[in-house]
Amino acid sequence: MQTANAQMPTSFRPGDHIVYPAHGVGRVMGVEKQAVAGLDLDVFVISFEQDKMTLRVPTTKAKSCGMRPLASSAVVDQAMKTLQGRARIKRTMWSRRAQEYEAKINSGDLVSIAEVVRDLHRASDQPEQSYSERQLYESALDRMARELAAVDKISRDDAVAKLTTSLAAKKQTAAAA
């Protein structure tokens, strides 16, 4: 058997929390050798407890597939400021906007996910969301809450409460203006 000789990135260690764009926050369980198509590959074993899923990503492809460490506190602050901003809803067809929102959620970028949460958030005095709007909103809120929870070392429910409070504060500042 041949060995895929590539320098193993040292940025992810067992026990580290990471963000995988399509799945959200996971934990690196370790690095294994796996034989694929006659090659021995080193793969990161990543566990996503919320989905009861294990993902194996070749160490050489970790960066190119978008796997990244948790957001820094500066990025979290920027995302929280984004939530405070004004919703920017384009006047395009919903199907086009839904695709753009889905792409932002799956990008794994915390600020982009915050934009989706901000744009799709509905206050109690606003009209009901459609089913697909609510699904996208909840998906974005969940992704953002999981990363915030991992960064701040709080529970997911506490992170959702923090985000909801921030969104409610936006409404109060808008009413005061």
PyMOL commands that set and color helices and strands:
alter all, ss='L'
color gray80, all
select helices_A, chain A and resi 49-51+59-61+73-84+94-107+110-120+131-152+156-176
alter helices_A, ss='H'
color red, helices_A
select strands_A, chain A and resi 2-3+17-20+24-36+39-48+53-58+68-69
alter strands_A, ss='S'
color yellow, strands_A
deselect
rebuild
show_as cartoon
